[in-house]
Amino acid sequence: MQKQSLSRRRRQNFKKNRRGFYSLILFSLLFVLSLFAEVFSNDKPFLIHYEGQWYFPLFKSYPETAFGGDFETEADYRDPYLLEKLNAPGNKVFFPLNPHSSTSINLDLGEAMPAPPSETHLLGTDDRGRDVLARLIYGFRLSVLFGFALTLIGTLSGIIAGAVQGYFGGRTDLIFQRFIEIWSAMPELYLLIIFASIFKPSVLLLLILLSLFGWMGLADYVRAEFLKGRTLDYVKAAKALGVSNLTIMRRHLLPNSMTPVITFLPFRMSGAILALTSLDFLGLGVPPDTPSLGELLAQGKANIEAWWLSLSTFIVLVGTLILLIFIGEALREAFDPRKQ
């Protein structure tokens, strides 16, 4: 009952912080919408009614011959000849709100690339003729998913490492601390450069490399909480009753040590997004064809006159980080013991 009352007070304190509460709603809404990016931004129609039959190009590939074309290859829905057939009387084609994918290239711009914003491309194109709005939508989704994954892996690893150090203490804690000191002295950027030159760049490789170093900061906070909690009377009583170490750590110490973990989650996620963007900007991140905020910033740097590249990416990146910071501040105030 007391635990439920404490949780309710924390939720109430979080809602009282209007800035953080509405930031959480807005960020959640944007993230959920980005999960359906293919529905909102794609060069393929999401629904076609042709000669009495329904087709779903987003989920299945159709040859051009299915729509009266001449080739057995997958239909190009931007081909004027095919569009004329699909828009003939009795037929209907439904394109997404932004009829461009993150990898589709517009070869009929009629002007130098990158092209400025227009009716065809609301935020212009990059230096390869790809739609900037589509790249931003897909890049935002990739950044948030990468941030979630890196934060989850780093949090779990930090909790385990900090819990083992703090609970057992003594020689175990000493060995772990010396290992952390050595491991934290490793040149992370140089390792990323070396591995990027050896292996093919990928999101998975980047996630693994950053996860090797992303757990140490949180482990210190969890270690401190366990060191403080292991000397309390109820922990000593549980040991005297024969309760296993794992049960004591999971049931008694961990719930009381989650405050720094939860309050730091949005800040860790913003750091993960910023790390991915920075590495992509330097060319050490995801493959070149992958939609990325860092890659758009790098294009903006290389094309200073194309202000729409830097400005739009800057707004998306800074807006995302600000929302996460506001959420983190609201969580920190909600879990502040002085306001319970």
N, C-alpha and C positions, 0 to 999 in steps of 0.2 A: 504493500500500500504506500509506504514511504517512498519507494523507488518510483512508483507511478506518479506520485505527487511531484517528485523532483523533475521527472521527465516532462510533466505538464508545465511546470514553471519555466523550464528551459525553452519549451516551444513558445510559450507566451512571451518570454523575453526576446526570443528571435523575431516574433511577429511585430513586437513593439518597435524594432528597428526597421522602419519602413523602407529605408534605402536598401538594406540587405535583403529584406523579404521580397520586394518587387524585383530586385536584381536576380534572385533565384528563380522567380516565375519567368522573367524574360529570358534568362539564359536557358532554362529548361525548354521553353517554347522554341527557341531558335535551334537548339540541339535536336529536338524531336523532328522539327521540320527538315533539318539537314539530313536526317536518316532517310528521308524520302526524296533526296535530291534528284534522282532519276525521273521522278514524276513531275517535278517543277522545272527542271532544266535538262533537256535532252534533244538530240537531233533526230530522234525517232519518235513517231506518234505513239501515244499510249493506247489509242483505240482507232480502228479503221473499220468502216462498214463499206464493203465492196461487193457489188452484185449479189446482195442478199445475204452475205456471210460476214461474220465479225472476226477481226484479226487483232492480236495483241502483240505488237512488235517489241514492246519492252520486255516481254517474257519469252518470246520465241522468235527465231530468225526465219524470215520468209524469203524465198527466191523472187527475183524480179518477175519471173513468168507467172507468179500467182496473181499479179496485178496487171497482166496484159503486156508485160515487157518481153524482151528478147533473150535475156541472159539467165543462166541458172544460178548465178552468184547472188549473194544477199542484196536485197533491194537498197538502193540509195534514195532515201525519201526526200532528198533535196534536189534531185534531178527534175528539171522543169517538165520533161516528157512524162515522167512517172506522176508528178504532181497534177498534171493536166488530166490524167486518167482517174486519179483518186478523187479529184474534185468535179468529175463529170456529174451530170444530173442523176440523182438516185444514189450516189455514193457520198460518203462523209468521212472526213479525216480529222482527228482531234490531236493537235500538237500541244506540248506543254506550254506554260506561260512564257518561258524563255526557250525558244526552239534551238538551243545550242548545247552541245555536250562539252565536257572539259577538254576533250582531245580533238574535237571536230575543227577543221581548218577551213576558213572561208577563202576560197581562191578567186572569188568574183568581187572583191572589194572595190576595185577600180581606183585605189589610192595606195600610197606607201604605207607599209606596216612598221610600227604599230599605228592603227587607225584611231582617231578620236571618237568619242561617243556619238551615236547616231540612232535612228529609229530601228535599224537592224541590230546593232549592238549597243545596248543602253549605257554600258560603261566602257565602250571601246573594245579594241583587241590588243593582244600582245604582239611581240615582234615576229610571231609565226602565224598570225591571223586567227588565233584562238580567242574565243569570247572571254572577256575579263570577268563578267558577272558569273558565268558558269565556273570558271577557275576559282573564284572566291567562295562560291557555295560548296564546291567539292573540297577545296582546301580547308575551309572552316571545319567541315566534318572530319577530315583526316586529322587535323590538329587536335580537336577535342577528343576523338577516339584514342589518339596516341597519348594525350595527356591523361586520360582515364587509365589506360593500360599501364603506363609508366608509374603513375601514382599508386595504383593497386599493387603492383609488384614491389615497388620500393617501400610501401607501407607495411606489407606483410613481412618482407625481409627485415625491415627495421624493428618491427614488433618482436619477431622471434629472436633476433640477435640481442636486442636490449633486454628482453625478458630473461634470457639465459644468463647474461652478464649480471644483471641486477639481483636475480634470485639466488644464484649459487655464490656469487662474490668470490673473494679469495683469489686462488690461483687461476680459476676460470676467467674471472673478470680481468685479471692482470694480463693473461695471454691474449684475450680478445682486444684489450686496449692497445697492446703493442702491435697487434695485427692491423687494427684500424689506423694507427699512426703511420704504419708503413704503406698501407693500401691507399690512404688519402694523399700520400706524397707522390703517387704515380701521376705522370703527366697525361691527364685525360684527353686533352685536345690532340696531343701527339699520337696517342694510341688510336684515336679516331682517324687521323690522317693515314696512319700505317695500315689499319684494317680496310679503309676505303680504297687504298691502292692495291690491296691483295684480293679482297672479295668484291663481288658485284654489289653495288649499293642496293639496299632494300630497307623497308620499314622494320622488318623483323630483326635484321642485323643491328640497326640503330637502336632498337628497343633493348636488345640484349646488352649492348655496350653501355648504354646509359644506365641500365638497371644495375650494372656492376658497381656503380658509384653512388646511386641515388638513395641508398638505404642508411647511410652512415649518420646523417644529421638527425633523423628521427630516432635512431637507436640510442642516441645520447639521452633524449628526453624520457624514453621508456625505461632505460637503465636507471635513471635517477628516481623514477617513480617506484620501481621494484626495490631498489636499495632502501628507500624510505619505508615501503610497505612490509618488507620481510621481517622487520623488527617489531611489528605491531603485535598486540596480545592475541588477537583472533587467529593470526597466522601461526604463532607458536602453539596455540591450543589445537589447531588443526593438525599440526605435525605430531603433537603428543597423542592425538587420537588415531594416528596411523594413516591419515589421509595422504595419498600419493602426491609427489611434487607437481606432476602435471595437472592434477585436479586443483591444487592450491593456486597454481599459476593461472589456470584458465578461469576458475570460478570465483576466486577471492581477490587476486591481485590485478588481473587484466581489466575487469570492469572499472576499477578505481584509477586505472592508468590511461584510460581512453580519452580523457579531456584534452591533453596536448595533441593526441593523434587526430582527433576530429577537428579541432580548431585550426590545425595546420594543413588539412587536406586541400582547401581551395588555393592556398598559397603554393603548395607543392605542385598542384595542377597547373597553375599559371606559370610556374618555373619550367615545367615540362614542355608546355606550349612554346614558351620563349626559347628554350633550348633547341627544339626542333626547327623553329623559324630561323634561328641564328645559324645552325648548321646547314640548312638549305640555302641560306643567303651566301654562305662561304663555299657552297658546292660540295659539302661533305655529308649531305643528308640523303633524301630519297632519290630514286632515279629521276632523270630530267623530265620525262613525260608525265610524272605524277603531279597532280595539282597540289600546289603548296604555296603558302603565304610567303615563305622565305624566297622562293624562286621568283615570285612576282615582284618582291622588293628588289631583288637583284636585277631584274629587267628594268625596273624604274630607275635604278642607279646607272645602268648602262644606257638608258634613253631618257636623259634629263628632261628633254622637251615634251615627253609623253607624261604629263602631269597626272593623268587619270590612273596610271599604273600605281604610282607611289601613294597618291591620295586615298584611293579606294581601299588599298591594302592596309594602309596606316589606320584608317577608320575602323576596319574590321578587327585588326589585331589589338589596337589600343582599347576599343570597346569591349572586346572579350576579356582582356586582362582587368579592366576596371570593374566589370561585373563580378569576376571571381574575387577580386580584392574586397569589394563591398560585401559579398557573401561571407568571406573569411572574417571580416571585422564583426559582422552580426553574430557569427558562431562564437567568436571569442568572447563577446559580451554576454551571450546567452549562457555560456559555460563558466563565466566568472563566478567563483564561490562567494564573492562579496555582494552579488546581486541575486542570490538564491533566496 
